[in-house]
C-alpha cells in the first residue's frame, strides 16, 4: 500500500513533468505536420477549404501545446518554496493572446468560439 507522501509531489516537479509531456506531444505534432507538408507537395489536386482549415487547426494545436509546455516550464522554474508563483513573466512568454488571457484567469468570450487565432 502506498502512503500519501508517495503520492504527493512538489509543484515544481509536477509542472516540469507536465511540461515535458506537452513538449513530447509538440514534437509528435510537428513531425505529423512535416509529413503532411510532403503529402501536400506531392498532391495531384488542390485542397478544398475544409482540408486547409483542418491543416490550420493542426498548426494551431501544435503552437498551443508548445506554448503550454513553455508556460509550465516557466512556472516550474519560478515556483517558490511555499508553492506560490508570480505568473506575469510566464504569461508574457505565451505568444497566443487568447491563451495567455485564459491562463491569467481573465474571461475571454472570443476564445471560446473555437476559431483559430490569427497573428
MOBEL-V192908 format. One record per run of one state. SS is the DSSP state (2 for helix, 1 for strand, 0 for the rest). FROM is the first residue (numbers start at 1). TO is the last residue. If there is no record, write none. Layout:
# MOBEL-V192908
ss & from & to
SS & FROM & TO
SS & FROM & TO
This chain:
# MOBEL-V192908
ss & from & to
0 & 1 & 3
2 & 4 & 7
0 & 8 & 10
2 & 11 & 41
0 & 42 & 48
2 & 49 & 78
0 & 79 & 87
2 & 88 & 92
0 & 93 & 96
2 & 97 & 103
0 & 104 & 108
2 & 109 & 113
0 & 114 & 119
